[in-house]
Amino acid sequence: MLKRNLIKWTYAAISGLAFAFAFSGAYIYFKKSFEDAGAAKSAAVSAVLHSGIACSRMLAAYGETFISTAGEADMPGLYAALKYEPETDGYMLNSSMLNYDFGTLSGKGEVPASGIKKSELVLALGYSGLFKEFYSQIKGTAWLYYTSENGFIMLYPQAGEGFAYTDRLKEKQYYISASPESNPLRETVWSDVYIDEAGKGPMVTISSPVYRGDDFIGVVSLDYTTAALGMMIKESYDSYLASGSGVVIASGGEENYGQEVKTLGDLLGVPESRVDMIMSLSGGKAERVGGRYYYVRKLEPTPWTLVMSASAAGMALKAFLLSLPIILICLMLLYSNAETAKLKKEEIEIREMAVTDRLTGLKNRYFLDAMIEREFQLADRHNQHLSIVTFDLDHFKRVNDTWGHDIGDQVLMQAAKLAQSCVRKSDTVARIDQL
C-alpha cells in the first residue's frame, strides 16, 4: 500500500511540475510573441513613414533646384490650358479637363504671364508627374500636393467637385508648421490631426518647405489619413499611434477615427497618471502595468509613439490552453497507472482465491497438486528429505448431524488454525476435501 501511494504521489508531483514548466514556457512564448509583434510592427510602420519623409524632402529639393534654374520655362500644352475664370476669380486644371491622370491645379487671380510666379506655376505642373509616381509607390498616401505662398495648390490625385484653392489653406497646421516663423531651420515637419479640406476626413501631414534662396515660396506635403495609419498598425493586439501628449493619432482597432480628438487614456480606459507611466515605457520591451502588458516604441524620426497592449489574463489563458494537453496526458497516465495497479491486485486476488479454501483459508487441493511435484524435484536435486502428513477428523459427520453444518464449519476452521500453528513458515498446510 505504501509503495502504491508513493508511486501515485510521485506521478502527481511529476505531472504538476510538467504542467508548471509547460505553462511558464507557453506564457513566456506568448509574451515574447507580443513583444516581437510590437518590434516588427514598429519597424514596418517606421519604414513606410521614412519613405514619406524621404519623398517630401526629395520633392522640396527638386522644387528649389527647379525654381533657381528654370527661369520662365514653359510647359507646352499644360500652361496654355490654364485659363482665368472671372466668375471665380481664379483658374483650375484637373484630370477631367485634360482626359488623363493629372490631379488638380487650382489658384486665385489671373494666370501669371512672366516672372517668378510663372516659374513656380510651371514647377507645380511638373510636380504632377512626380506626385503620380510617388503616390503609386508610398503605401497609405492620401494626397501629395504643393501649396504656394503665391496663392495656388497642385495636388494629386484629383480633388472632388467643389474644391478650389482658398487662402484658408495657408492657415492649416500643415502649412503653418512648415513656414519660416514656425520652422526657421527649414526641417521636414509633422502636423497634428486635422480635417482634410478635400474631403478625406481626419489626417496628418508630412511637410517640407520650399525656398528660392532666402525667400519662402511654398510647402510640399504628403498626407496620411488616420484610417490608413490605423490599417498600418492593425494587429491582433490593441494598437495605437499616440503623440507625446497622449493624443491618439490612429487606432488599429477602429478604421473610422471620427471627428473628435481621442486620448490614449480614453481608449485604454485608464487615468492620465497611468498613461504617463505607460508612455515612459520606451525601451521596446513588453512590460506589465496593472493587468495588461504594453509595448511602447518611439517611431523615429516622427513625433509619434507606437503603443500596443495585451491582457495579461488573456495571455495566461492562452498559455493554460496550450499547456492543457500535457496535464490531460499526465492525468491519463495517473489513471492508467491506478487502473493497472487495480487490475494487478484483482489478478492476484483471483489467483489466490483459485488456490485457497474459502472456509479455512488454507491452500486447497489445486494448489497442492501444482506444487507437490516441484517440491519432490527440489528434494531430489538437493538430496533432502521431504515429509507429507495427512490427517482426518474422525466422526466429523456426527458433528454435522448433531449440531448442524454451521458448528461443523466452526470445527473445521479451528482445526485449520491449530494445524497452521503447529508447522513452520516454510511448511504448507492444505485442505483436501476428498482423497
Secondary structure, DSSP 4 states (H G I P E B T S, - for coil): -HHHHHHHHHHHHHHHHHHHHHHHHHHHHHHHHHHHHHHHHHHHHHHHHHHHHHHHHHHHHHHHHHHHH-TT---TTHHHH--EETTTTEEEEEHHHHTSS--EEEEESSPP-SHHHHHHHHHHHHHHHHHHHHHHHSTTEEEEEEEETTSEEEEESPPPTT----GGGGGSHHHHTTSTTT-TT---EE---EE-TTS--EEEEEEEEEEETTEEEEEEEEEEEHHHHHHHS--SSEEEEEETTSBEEEETT-S---SS--BHHHHHT--HHHHHHHHT--SSSEEEETTEEEEEEE-TTSSEEEEEEEEHHHHHHHHHHHHHHHHHHHHHHHHHHHHHHHHHHHHHHHHHHHTB-TTT-SB-HHHHHHHHHHHHHHHHHHT----------TTHHHHHHHH-HHHHHHHHHHHHHHHHHTS-TTS--B--S--
